[in-house]
Amino acid sequence: MKMYGDPEKRLLDIPEQVYPILPQSWWKSTLNVMQNNRFYVVVLVILIGTGIAIAFISRDTAHQQNDIITDNQGWIILKSLGWNMKYAADDQNPYNNGPQQYQSMNNVRMNTTTNGVEINLTLYIDTIYPYGTSNKAIISANYSFPGPLIEAYEGDILVIRVINQLDVPTTMHWHGLYQTTTPDMDGAVGITQCAIAPKNEMIYKFKAEPAGTAWYHGHLLEQYTDGLYGPLIIHQRNEPNQDKYDSEQVLMVADWYNLQAHTQLLPWYLNPNNTDGNEPSPDATVVNGKFTQALTISISNSSRIRFRVINTAAFSMYNVSIDGLPLHIIELDQVDTLPYTVNSFNINVAQRVSFYIDLSELSVQYTASGNLSTNAIYIRFQAMLSMYPVDILNYIPPYEQQRYPYPTFFNPLYLAILSFNGTNSTPSYSASLATPTLQNTVTPIDTNILAARPFYQNTTEIPNATYYLGLIIVFNTSTNGINYAYLNNVTYSSDANYMSMTSAPTQGITSDEYAPLLHQMVTKPNNLSIPSPRIEPGSSLPTIQSDGYGHYLVPYEAVVDIFLNNTDTGEHPFHLHGHKFWIIATSDYPNAEFLYAGNYIQRDTVSVPALGWAKIRYVANKPGAWLFHCHIEWHMSAGLALVFITSPEQLLADRYTVSSDAQQLCQALQKFNKKQNSK
């Protein structure tokens, strides 16, 4: 079975409204003629070149019209800035084909004053080839990389039609969204829904909450590693830090792999020959779809800018800094903070950090009165090499040499350019020049970011824990020789709905292959067979229990302390779907613990230190099935995950039912799988 569709088939499947420049009927007839007459290939090339030239001329003047189109049913189809430009390079740099920096799409929604507006959008999931020098196809939303920016006001209703044009199933997770009363919209395959079979679609409908910097990404077959992600910004009508900045930018930083994640890298990773369990190391870093020094952000009309940084990497944690400027943190994972000033900060996989800069604070070294007078400075994304299993700058293990037929080494430093004068000018100083020390120097580690104070400080109202769960993180070799990840001696597996996190068989709640856990909670509540919490020796709180297969039963409105004990030499970013949690304490043994008493910050993704631990607390106030997992994609695929089954009885009391659309989605998937298995 092919992983990706061929270009001709993909083109013929695209609806007319998303064709570049020329109508669908023209493309279809031309392709059919091309198959019989090679002469028309020359004509086609000339016409495409003319169309691209027109697109470049109208790129700025027609921005309002080109960013948004609708299909014949009235659904809005979003495109990112520079969407059509993937067909030609902006300059001689072959890596300069990707989208430009994101800009606020005010003509979509941001001019309304009505509360709770329903926004209807469409995302086509398909493959594209974004770089002329690479034969790697990426998985995209609406034929752009990254996917288009989605914006809403807090409280709006997002109705997003996801159409699967791939040859394999897919799904979409709305990372950071609460999904209150809509647990079936979370996008976790086998847990809250069946996967979307090829040539099928699903309509996600949910409230835009909480406000802040969120993102969306594929949650199946490592698809977000291959490009299936985009930004989701939820605005408040009265932003608490609005007076600190007058414009904003989104920066999505990610790993780039030259090979496909699911079909090439995962078999290499989960392989008996990889005895140490070394993760695939990335080949490069991209920010907003561009390679190093290809992304220029112009700020000629603004002196105070908010940056929303989203780490969409599969593996890498990054340290972020801007030459000569302090960074004022104002948001962590959709939680507003009082401004907290740092020189740099670490951002782990799946985390989001908002900060603003003020150009009046630029170090004198970079000004006309200093010795580095320049019209541009560098934004630095430094990959944290401690995350990698080997020194990837100097060593290629024997079993990886086939992947590297020639020496190509990952450069851990990514440089974007911040231009002051509205041009694509580059800094006048060397990127290797040491940046000056600022007055407010702090050690650039995540624990310092956690010292930021919430903007709305209700620390005295943080509830006391009523339940406890201890989790031990271990990587170990199984009987088949593959190095898997374990939480409390369980490597999580879900074969339901085409998804397999590991090669282990489906086990646990039911043998019904096409019944996601959420469906089972209401259709087979008596079959869950998960023990209730009980007092364990040496504990004063009832301990949350599991069925032995990674499913934990949590009472409604329980206040749960989770103690994550990391025996691994790598740091792990753990993400809880549908909730935020307070970070109570962290520690990297043998150092003393970092306690945040009286200053607890909430996040939805916590970094558990290498050979250390983290203690978090959350309120189980949403009935449903909620995934809790390491967001390093390779670790999740190796089984580093579990599911909190929260109050099936409350779900029934709320009269939640499995919709006919959800059932049809499962039926379509079952039909697809049977067809594939018969080949």
C-alpha positions as CSV (number, residue, x, y, z in Angstrom):
1,M,0.0,0.0,0.0
2,K,1.3,3.4,-0.9
3,M,1.7,5.9,1.9
4,Y,1.0,8.9,-0.3
5,G,-1.1,9.5,-3.4
6,D,0.5,10.2,-6.7
7,P,0.5,13.9,-7.9
8,E,-2.0,13.4,-10.8
9,K,-4.5,11.7,-8.6
10,R,-4.0,14.3,-5.9
11,L,-4.5,17.1,-8.4
12,L,-7.7,15.7,-9.8
13,D,-9.2,15.4,-6.3
14,I,-8.6,19.0,-5.3
15,P,-11.8,21.1,-5.3
16,E,-11.9,23.9,-7.8
17,Q,-11.7,26.6,-5.2
18,V,-8.2,25.6,-4.1
19,Y,-6.6,25.3,-7.4
20,P,-3.7,27.7,-8.0
21,I,-4.6,30.4,-10.6
22,L,-6.5,28.3,-13.1
23,P,-9.9,26.4,-12.7
24,Q,-10.2,22.7,-11.9
25,S,-11.8,21.9,-15.3
26,W,-8.8,23.3,-17.1
27,W,-6.4,21.3,-15.0
28,K,-8.4,18.1,-15.5
29,S,-8.7,18.4,-19.3
30,T,-5.0,19.4,-19.6
31,L,-3.8,16.5,-17.6
32,N,-5.9,14.1,-19.7
33,V,-4.5,15.6,-22.9
34,M,-1.0,15.5,-21.5
35,Q,-1.2,11.7,-21.1
36,N,-1.6,11.4,-24.9
37,N,0.3,14.4,-26.3
38,R,3.7,15.5,-24.9
39,F,3.5,18.7,-26.9
40,Y,1.1,20.2,-24.5
41,V,3.6,19.8,-21.7
42,V,5.5,22.7,-23.1
43,V,2.3,24.8,-23.3
44,L,1.4,23.8,-19.8
45,V,4.8,25.0,-18.5
46,I,4.4,28.4,-20.3
47,L,0.9,28.9,-18.9
48,I,2.0,27.9,-15.3
49,G,4.9,30.3,-15.5
50,T,2.6,33.1,-16.6
51,G,0.2,32.3,-13.8
52,I,3.0,32.4,-11.2
53,A,4.2,35.7,-12.5
54,I,0.7,37.1,-12.1
55,A,0.5,35.6,-8.6
56,F,3.7,37.4,-7.6
57,I,2.5,40.7,-8.9
58,S,-0.7,40.4,-7.0
59,R,0.8,38.9,-3.9
60,D,0.7,42.0,-1.8
61,T,-2.2,43.9,-3.4
62,A,-4.6,41.0,-3.3
63,H,-3.8,39.7,0.1
64,Q,-7.3,40.2,1.4
65,Q,-8.8,38.2,-1.5
66,N,-6.2,35.4,-1.7
67,D,-6.1,34.4,1.9
68,I,-9.7,33.3,2.1
69,I,-11.9,31.4,-0.4
70,T,-15.1,29.5,0.0
71,D,-16.4,26.3,-1.6
72,N,-19.8,25.8,-3.2
73,Q,-21.3,25.0,0.2
74,G,-20.1,28.2,1.8
75,W,-17.3,26.7,3.9
76,I,-14.3,29.0,4.3
77,I,-11.0,27.5,3.1
78,L,-8.1,29.1,4.8
79,K,-4.7,29.6,3.1
80,S,-1.5,30.8,4.7
81,L,0.4,33.9,3.5
82,G,2.4,32.8,0.4
83,W,0.3,29.7,-0.1
84,N,0.4,29.8,-3.9
85,M,4.1,30.6,-3.7
86,K,5.1,27.0,-3.1
87,Y,5.3,26.7,-6.9
88,A,8.3,29.0,-7.2
89,A,11.2,30.2,-5.2
90,D,11.1,33.8,-3.8
91,D,14.8,34.1,-4.6
92,Q,17.8,31.9,-5.4
93,N,17.7,30.1,-2.0
94,P,16.1,26.7,-2.7
95,Y,14.8,26.5,0.8
96,N,12.9,29.8,0.5
97,N,9.6,28.3,-0.9
98,G,7.7,28.1,2.3
99,P,5.2,30.5,3.7
100,Q,6.2,33.8,5.1
101,Q,5.6,34.9,8.7
102,Y,2.0,34.7,9.8
103,Q,-0.1,37.8,9.8
104,S,-3.4,38.3,11.6
105,M,-6.3,37.5,9.2
106,N,-8.6,40.3,10.3
107,N,-11.0,39.8,7.3
108,V,-11.9,36.3,8.6
109,R,-13.4,37.1,12.0
110,M,-11.4,39.5,14.0
111,N,-13.7,42.5,13.4
112,T,-16.8,41.2,15.0
113,T,-18.1,42.3,18.4
114,T,-20.7,39.6,18.8
115,N,-20.1,36.9,21.4
116,G,-20.2,33.2,20.5
117,V,-20.0,33.5,16.7
118,E,-20.0,30.2,14.8
119,I,-17.0,30.0,12.4
120,N,-17.1,27.5,9.6
121,L,-13.8,26.4,8.1
122,T,-12.4,23.7,5.9
123,L,-9.1,21.9,6.1
124,Y,-8.0,19.6,3.2
125,I,-5.5,17.0,4.4
126,D,-3.2,16.0,1.5
127,T,0.5,15.8,0.5
128,I,2.6,18.5,-1.2
129,Y,6.2,18.8,-2.2
130,P,7.2,22.2,-0.6
131,Y,10.9,22.3,-1.6
132,G,12.2,22.0,-5.1
133,T,15.4,20.5,-4.0
134,S,13.8,17.7,-1.9
135,N,11.7,14.7,-3.1
136,K,10.1,14.4,0.3
137,A,6.3,14.8,0.3
138,I,4.9,16.3,3.5
139,I,1.4,16.0,4.8
140,S,-0.3,19.4,4.8
141,A,-3.5,21.2,5.7
142,N,-4.9,23.1,2.8
143,Y,-1.7,22.6,0.7
144,S,0.5,24.8,2.9
145,F,3.3,24.2,5.3
146,P,2.7,24.8,8.1
147,G,-1.1,24.8,7.9
148,P,-3.1,28.0,7.8
149,L,-3.5,30.2,10.8
150,I,-6.9,29.8,12.5
151,E,-8.1,32.7,14.7
152,A,-11.2,33.1,16.9
153,Y,-12.3,35.0,20.0
154,E,-12.7,33.1,23.3
155,G,-16.2,31.7,23.4
156,D,-16.7,31.4,19.6
157,I,-17.8,28.1,18.2
158,L,-15.4,26.6,15.7
159,V,-16.9,24.3,13.1
160,I,-14.0,22.8,11.1
161,R,-14.6,20.3,8.3
162,V,-11.5,18.1,8.0
163,I,-11.4,16.3,4.6
164,N,-9.0,13.4,4.2
165,Q,-7.4,13.3,0.7
166,L,-4.6,11.0,1.8
167,D,-4.3,7.3,1.0
168,V,-4.3,6.5,4.8
169,P,-6.5,7.5,7.7
170,T,-5.9,10.7,9.6
171,T,-7.3,12.8,12.5
172,M,-6.8,16.2,14.0
173,H,-6.1,17.2,17.6
174,W,-6.7,20.7,18.8
175,H,-3.8,21.1,21.2
176,G,-4.6,23.2,24.3
177,L,-8.4,23.3,23.9
178,Y,-10.6,22.3,26.8
179,Q,-13.3,20.4,24.9
180,T,-15.7,21.0,27.8
181,T,-18.9,19.0,26.9
182,T,-17.3,17.9,23.6
183,P,-14.9,15.1,24.6
184,D,-15.5,13.5,21.2
185,M,-13.9,16.4,19.4
186,D,-10.4,15.9,21.0
187,G,-9.0,14.0,18.0
188,A,-7.3,11.2,19.8
189,V,-7.7,8.1,17.6
190,G,-8.9,5.0,19.4
191,I,-9.7,7.1,22.5
192,T,-12.2,9.7,21.5
193,Q,-12.9,8.8,17.9
194,C,-12.3,6.5,15.0
195,A,-9.8,7.7,12.4
196,I,-11.0,9.5,9.3
197,A,-10.7,7.0,6.5
198,P,-9.3,8.1,3.1
199,K,-11.8,10.1,1.0
200,N,-14.0,10.7,4.1
201,E,-14.4,13.7,6.3
202,M,-15.3,14.7,9.9
203,I,-16.8,17.9,11.2
204,Y,-15.2,19.1,14.4
205,K,-17.4,21.5,16.4
206,F,-16.2,22.9,19.7
207,K,-15.9,26.1,21.8
208,A,-12.8,28.2,21.4
209,E,-11.4,28.1,24.9
210,P,-9.2,28.9,26.7
211,A,-7.7,32.0,25.2
212,G,-4.1,32.0,24.1
213,T,-1.6,30.3,21.8
214,A,-2.8,26.9,20.8
215,W,-2.2,24.7,17.7
216,Y,-3.6,21.9,15.8
217,H,-1.8,18.8,14.5
218,G,-2.3,15.3,13.2
219,H,-2.6,12.6,15.9
220,L,-2.1,9.4,13.9
221,L,0.8,7.6,12.2
222,E,3.4,10.3,13.2
223,Q,1.7,12.6,10.6
224,Y,2.5,15.8,12.4
225,T,6.2,14.9,12.2
226,D,5.8,15.1,8.4
227,G,4.1,18.5,8.4
228,L,0.5,18.2,9.5
229,Y,0.3,21.1,12.0
230,G,-0.7,24.8,12.1
231,P,-1.4,27.6,14.6
232,L,-4.7,28.2,16.4
233,I,-4.8,31.6,18.2
234,I,-7.7,32.3,20.5
235,H,-8.0,36.0,21.4
236,Q,-9.5,37.7,24.4
237,R,-11.6,40.8,23.8
238,N,-9.6,42.5,26.5
239,E,-6.1,41.0,26.4
240,P,-4.5,41.6,29.8
241,N,-1.1,42.5,28.4
242,Q,-2.4,44.3,25.3
243,D,-0.7,47.6,26.3
244,K,2.7,46.0,26.1
245,Y,2.8,45.4,22.3
246,D,1.3,46.8,19.1
247,S,1.7,43.9,16.7
248,E,2.3,40.1,16.9
249,Q,3.9,37.2,15.1
250,V,3.6,33.5,15.3
251,L,6.8,31.4,15.1
252,M,6.4,27.6,14.7
253,V,9.7,25.8,15.3
254,A,10.0,22.2,14.2
255,D,12.4,19.4,13.4
256,W,12.9,18.5,9.7
257,Y,13.5,14.9,8.7
258,N,14.6,14.0,5.2
259,L,12.8,10.7,5.5
260,Q,9.2,9.8,6.1
261,A,8.3,9.4,9.8
262,H,6.0,6.4,9.8
263,T,7.2,4.4,6.8
264,Q,11.0,4.9,7.2
265,L,12.0,6.3,10.5
266,L,9.7,4.5,12.9
267,P,10.7,1.0,11.6
268,W,14.3,2.1,12.2
269,Y,13.5,3.3,15.7
270,L,11.4,0.3,16.9
271,N,13.9,-2.2,15.7
272,P,15.8,-4.9,17.5
273,N,19.0,-3.6,16.0
274,N,18.4,-0.3,17.8
275,T,19.3,-1.9,21.1
276,D,19.8,1.5,22.9
277,G,16.5,2.9,21.7
278,N,18.2,5.9,20.1
279,E,15.6,8.2,18.6
280,P,15.9,9.4,15.0
281,S,17.9,12.6,15.0
282,P,16.5,15.4,12.9
283,D,18.3,16.6,9.7
284,A,17.5,20.3,10.2
285,T,15.3,22.8,11.9
286,V,12.5,24.8,10.2
287,V,10.6,27.8,11.5
288,N,7.3,28.7,9.7
289,G,8.3,26.2,7.0
290,K,11.7,27.9,6.2
291,F,15.2,26.7,6.8
292,T,17.9,28.7,8.6
293,Q,18.4,32.3,7.5
294,A,15.5,32.0,5.0
295,L,12.9,33.5,7.3
296,T,12.9,37.3,7.6
297,I,10.4,39.1,9.8
298,S,10.0,42.8,9.0
299,I,8.9,45.1,11.8
300,S,9.4,48.5,10.2
301,N,6.0,49.8,11.5
302,S,6.3,48.5,15.0
303,S,8.6,48.9,17.9
304,R,6.9,46.5,20.4
305,I,6.1,43.1,19.1
306,R,4.5,40.0,20.6
307,F,6.0,36.7,19.5
308,R,3.9,33.5,20.0
309,V,6.4,30.6,19.8
310,I,5.1,27.1,19.3
311,N,7.4,24.1,19.5
312,T,5.9,21.6,17.0
313,A,9.0,19.4,16.9
314,A,8.9,15.6,17.1
315,F,11.9,15.5,19.3
316,S,13.9,18.7,19.9
317,M,13.7,21.2,22.8
318,Y,15.0,24.7,21.8
319,N,16.5,27.6,23.6
320,V,15.1,30.9,22.1
321,S,16.8,34.3,22.2
322,I,17.0,37.5,20.2
323,D,20.4,39.3,19.9
324,G,20.7,42.4,22.1
325,L,17.1,42.3,23.5
326,P,15.5,41.1,26.7
327,L,12.4,38.9,26.3
328,H,9.4,39.7,28.4
329,I,7.3,36.5,29.0
330,I,3.6,37.1,29.1
331,E,2.0,33.7,28.3
332,L,2.8,30.0,28.9
333,D,0.6,27.4,27.3
334,Q,-2.5,29.6,27.1
335,V,-2.0,31.0,30.7
336,D,-1.4,34.8,30.9
337,T,1.5,35.8,33.2
338,L,2.7,39.0,34.6
339,P,5.7,40.2,32.5
340,Y,8.7,38.1,33.4
341,T,12.0,39.1,31.8
342,V,14.7,36.7,30.6
343,N,17.6,36.7,28.2
344,S,16.4,33.3,26.7
345,F,14.2,30.4,27.5
346,N,13.8,26.8,26.8
347,I,10.7,25.6,25.1
348,N,10.1,21.8,25.0
349,V,8.0,19.9,22.5
350,A,4.4,21.0,22.3
351,Q,4.8,23.9,24.7
352,R,4.0,27.5,23.8
353,V,5.6,30.7,25.1
354,S,4.5,34.3,24.3
355,F,6.9,37.2,24.9
356,Y,7.2,40.7,23.7
357,I,10.2,42.8,22.8
358,D,10.7,46.6,22.9
359,L,13.2,47.9,20.4
360,S,13.9,50.8,22.7
361,E,15.7,48.3,24.9
362,L,18.1,47.2,22.2
363,S,21.6,46.9,23.5
364,V,23.7,49.9,22.7
365,Q,26.2,47.6,20.9
366,Y,23.7,47.1,18.1
367,T,22.8,50.8,17.6
368,A,24.5,53.6,15.7
369,S,26.3,54.7,18.9
370,G,27.7,51.2,19.3
371,N,30.1,49.1,17.3
372,L,27.5,46.8,15.7
373,S,25.2,49.3,13.9
374,T,22.8,47.2,12.0
375,N,19.3,47.2,10.4
376,A,18.6,43.6,11.4
377,I,19.4,41.2,14.2
378,Y,19.2,37.4,14.6
379,I,16.5,35.4,16.4
380,R,18.2,32.2,17.6
381,F,16.7,28.8,18.1
382,Q,19.3,26.6,19.6
383,A,18.5,22.9,19.7
384,M,19.4,21.4,23.1
385,L,21.9,18.7,22.3
386,S,21.4,17.1,25.7
387,M,18.1,15.7,24.2
388,Y,20.0,13.6,21.7
389,P,21.1,10.0,22.4
390,V,24.6,10.6,20.8
391,D,26.7,13.6,19.9
392,I,25.0,14.0,16.5
393,L,27.5,16.6,15.4
394,N,30.4,14.1,15.4
395,Y,29.1,10.6,15.3
396,I,26.9,8.4,13.2
397,P,26.2,4.9,14.8
398,P,26.8,1.9,12.5
399,Y,23.1,1.1,12.1
400,E,22.4,4.6,10.9
401,Q,25.1,4.8,8.2
402,Q,22.7,3.5,5.6
403,R,20.5,6.4,6.2
404,Y,23.5,8.8,5.8
405,P,25.2,7.7,2.5
406,Y,27.4,10.8,2.9
407,P,28.2,12.8,6.0
408,T,25.4,15.3,6.8
409,F,25.3,16.6,10.3
410,F,22.5,18.4,12.1
411,N,23.3,22.1,12.8
412,P,21.8,22.8,16.2
413,L,21.6,26.6,15.6
414,Y,18.8,28.0,13.6
415,L,18.8,31.7,12.7
416,A,15.8,33.9,11.7
417,I,16.3,37.5,10.8
418,L,14.4,40.4,12.5
419,S,14.6,43.4,10.1
420,F,14.0,46.9,11.3
421,N,13.6,48.7,8.0
422,G,11.1,46.6,6.1
423,T,13.6,45.0,3.8
424,N,15.2,41.6,3.6
425,S,18.5,43.0,4.9
426,T,20.7,40.7,6.9
427,P,22.5,41.6,10.1
428,S,25.8,43.5,9.5
429,Y,27.6,41.3,12.1
430,S,28.6,37.7,12.1
431,A,26.2,35.2,13.5
432,S,29.0,33.6,15.4
433,L,29.6,36.8,17.4
434,A,29.0,36.4,21.1
435,T,25.9,38.3,22.1
436,P,26.4,40.9,24.9
437,T,25.3,40.2,28.4
438,L,22.1,42.0,29.4
439,Q,21.4,43.5,32.7
440,N,18.7,41.0,33.7
441,T,20.7,37.9,33.1
442,V,19.1,34.6,34.2
443,T,20.0,31.0,33.6
444,P,18.0,30.0,30.5
445,I,16.2,26.9,31.9
446,D,12.6,26.0,32.0
447,T,12.4,26.1,35.8
448,N,13.0,29.9,35.6
449,I,10.1,30.3,33.3
450,L,8.0,28.5,35.8
451,A,8.9,31.3,38.2
452,A,6.6,33.6,36.2
453,R,3.6,34.7,38.1
454,P,0.1,34.1,36.7
455,F,-1.6,37.4,35.7
456,Y,-4.7,36.4,37.6
457,Q,-3.2,35.2,40.9
458,N,-5.6,32.9,42.8
459,T,-2.9,30.8,44.4
460,T,-4.7,30.7,47.7
461,E,-7.6,28.9,45.9
462,I,-5.6,26.0,44.5
463,P,-7.5,23.0,45.9
464,N,-5.9,20.4,48.1
465,A,-5.2,17.0,46.5
466,T,-7.8,14.3,47.2
467,Y,-6.2,11.5,45.1
468,Y,-2.7,10.4,44.2
469,L,-1.0,8.7,41.3
470,G,2.6,7.8,41.0
471,L,4.1,7.1,37.6
472,I,7.6,5.6,36.9
473,I,9.0,6.4,33.4
474,V,11.2,3.5,32.1
475,F,12.7,2.5,28.8
476,N,13.4,-1.2,28.5
477,T,13.9,-4.0,25.9
478,S,10.9,-6.2,25.4
479,T,11.0,-10.0,24.7
480,N,11.0,-9.2,20.9
481,G,14.2,-7.2,21.4
482,I,12.7,-3.8,20.8
483,N,13.2,-0.9,23.2
484,Y,9.8,0.3,24.4
485,A,8.7,3.0,26.8
486,Y,6.8,2.1,30.0
487,L,4.6,3.9,32.6
488,N,4.3,1.7,35.7
489,N,5.5,-1.3,33.7
490,V,2.9,-0.8,30.9
491,T,3.7,0.2,27.3
492,Y,0.5,1.7,26.0
493,S,-1.0,0.3,22.8
494,S,-4.2,1.0,20.9
495,D,-4.8,-0.8,17.7
496,A,-8.3,0.5,17.6
497,N,-9.2,2.3,14.4
498,Y,-6.1,1.6,12.4
499,M,-3.8,3.1,15.0
500,S,-0.9,1.2,16.6
501,M,1.4,3.0,19.0
502,T,3.5,-0.1,19.3
503,S,3.5,-3.5,17.7
504,A,1.8,-5.0,20.8
505,P,-1.8,-6.3,20.3
506,T,-4.9,-4.5,21.5
507,Q,-5.6,-5.3,25.1
508,G,-7.7,-4.0,27.9
509,I,-11.2,-2.7,28.1
510,T,-12.7,-4.5,25.1
511,S,-11.9,-6.5,22.0
512,D,-14.3,-4.3,20.0
513,E,-11.8,-3.0,17.4
514,Y,-14.0,-0.2,16.2
515,A,-15.2,1.3,19.5
516,P,-13.1,4.1,20.9
517,L,-12.8,4.3,24.6
518,L,-15.2,7.2,24.8
519,H,-17.9,5.2,23.0
520,Q,-17.4,2.3,25.4
521,M,-17.8,4.5,28.4
522,V,-21.5,5.1,27.4
523,T,-22.3,1.9,25.5
524,K,-20.5,-0.6,27.7
525,P,-19.9,1.1,31.1
526,N,-20.1,-2.2,33.0
527,N,-17.3,-3.7,30.9
528,L,-14.6,-1.2,31.9
529,S,-13.2,-3.5,34.7
530,I,-11.0,-0.8,36.2
531,P,-10.5,-0.9,40.0
532,S,-11.7,2.1,42.0
533,P,-9.1,4.2,43.9
534,R,-7.9,2.7,47.2
535,I,-5.5,3.7,50.0
536,E,-2.1,2.2,49.4
537,P,0.4,1.5,52.2
538,G,2.3,4.6,53.3
539,S,-0.2,6.9,51.5
540,S,-2.7,9.2,53.1
541,L,-4.6,9.7,49.8
542,P,-6.5,7.1,47.7
543,T,-4.4,6.0,44.8
544,I,-5.8,6.0,41.2
545,Q,-5.9,2.4,39.9
546,S,-5.6,1.0,36.4
547,D,-6.7,-2.1,34.5
548,G,-3.1,-3.1,33.9
549,Y,-3.3,-1.8,30.3
550,G,-2.8,1.9,30.8
551,H,-6.4,2.9,31.5
552,Y,-6.9,4.8,34.8
553,L,-10.3,5.3,36.4
554,V,-10.7,8.9,37.9
555,P,-13.7,10.0,39.9
556,Y,-15.6,13.1,38.8
557,E,-14.1,16.4,40.2
558,A,-11.2,14.5,41.8
559,V,-8.1,16.7,42.6
560,V,-5.3,14.4,41.5
561,D,-1.6,14.8,42.4
562,I,0.5,13.0,39.7
563,F,4.1,12.2,40.6
564,L,6.2,11.6,37.5
565,N,9.5,9.8,38.4
566,N,11.8,9.8,35.4
567,T,14.5,7.0,35.4
568,D,15.5,7.9,31.8
569,T,18.5,10.1,30.9
570,G,16.4,12.3,28.7
571,E,13.9,15.0,29.5
572,H,10.2,14.3,28.8
573,P,7.5,16.8,27.9
574,F,4.2,15.3,29.2
575,H,0.9,16.7,27.8
576,L,-2.6,16.2,29.3
577,H,-5.4,16.5,26.8
578,G,-8.4,18.7,27.7
579,H,-7.0,20.1,30.9
580,K,-4.4,22.3,32.6
581,F,-2.5,21.4,35.7
582,W,-0.6,23.2,38.4
583,I,3.1,22.5,38.5
584,I,3.8,21.9,42.2
585,A,7.4,21.0,42.2
586,T,10.2,19.6,39.9
587,S,13.7,18.2,40.6
588,D,16.7,16.9,38.8
589,Y,18.3,14.4,41.1
590,P,20.4,14.9,43.2
591,N,19.6,18.6,43.3
592,A,17.1,20.0,45.7
593,E,13.6,20.3,44.5
594,F,12.2,23.5,43.0
595,L,9.0,24.3,44.9
596,Y,6.6,26.9,43.4
597,A,4.5,27.4,46.6
598,G,2.4,30.5,46.4
599,N,3.4,30.9,42.7
600,Y,1.9,27.9,41.0
601,I,1.7,28.3,37.2
602,Q,-0.7,26.2,35.1
603,R,0.4,24.5,31.9
604,D,-0.8,21.7,29.7
605,T,2.7,20.4,29.0
606,V,5.4,19.9,31.7
607,S,9.0,19.1,31.3
608,V,10.0,16.2,33.5
609,P,13.8,16.6,34.1
610,A,16.2,13.8,33.1
611,L,16.8,11.4,36.0
612,G,14.4,13.7,38.0
613,W,10.8,14.1,38.8
614,A,7.8,16.5,38.5
615,K,4.7,16.8,40.7
616,I,1.6,18.2,39.0
617,R,-2.0,18.6,40.2
618,Y,-5.2,18.7,38.1
619,V,-9.0,18.7,38.6
620,A,-10.8,15.9,36.8
621,N,-13.8,18.1,36.0
622,K,-14.5,16.9,32.5
623,P,-16.1,13.4,32.0
624,G,-14.5,11.6,29.1
625,A,-11.4,9.7,28.0
626,W,-8.3,11.9,28.1
627,L,-4.9,11.0,26.8
628,F,-1.8,11.8,28.9
629,H,1.5,11.2,27.1
630,C,5.0,12.2,26.3
631,H,4.8,14.6,23.4
632,I,8.1,13.4,21.9
633,E,6.6,11.6,18.9
634,W,9.0,8.7,19.0
635,H,8.3,8.1,22.7
636,M,4.6,8.2,22.3
637,S,4.9,5.7,19.4
638,A,7.0,3.5,21.8
639,G,4.2,3.5,24.3
640,L,4.8,6.3,26.7
641,A,1.2,7.1,27.3
642,L,-1.9,6.4,29.3
643,V,-5.6,7.3,29.4
644,F,-7.6,8.8,32.2
645,I,-11.1,7.4,32.1
646,T,-13.0,10.2,34.0
647,S,-16.5,9.4,35.5
648,P,-18.5,7.3,33.0
649,E,-21.5,7.7,35.3
650,Q,-21.3,11.5,34.9
651,L,-21.0,11.1,31.2
652,L,-24.3,9.1,31.3
653,A,-25.8,11.6,33.7
654,D,-25.0,14.4,31.2
655,R,-26.9,12.3,28.6
656,Y,-23.9,12.1,26.3
657,T,-24.5,9.7,23.4
658,V,-22.5,8.5,20.4
659,S,-23.6,10.5,17.4
660,S,-24.6,8.9,14.1
661,D,-21.8,10.7,12.4
662,A,-19.3,9.2,14.8
663,Q,-20.7,5.7,14.1
664,Q,-20.6,6.3,10.4
665,L,-16.9,7.4,10.7
666,C,-16.1,4.1,12.4
667,Q,-18.0,2.1,9.7
668,A,-16.2,3.9,7.0
669,L,-12.9,3.1,8.6
670,Q,-13.9,-0.6,9.1
671,K,-14.7,-0.8,5.4
672,F,-11.4,0.8,4.4
673,N,-9.4,-1.6,6.6
674,K,-11.2,-4.7,5.2
675,K,-10.5,-3.5,1.7
676,Q,-6.8,-3.0,2.6
677,N,-6.6,-6.4,4.3
678,S,-8.0,-8.1,1.2
679,K,-5.2,-6.9,-1.0
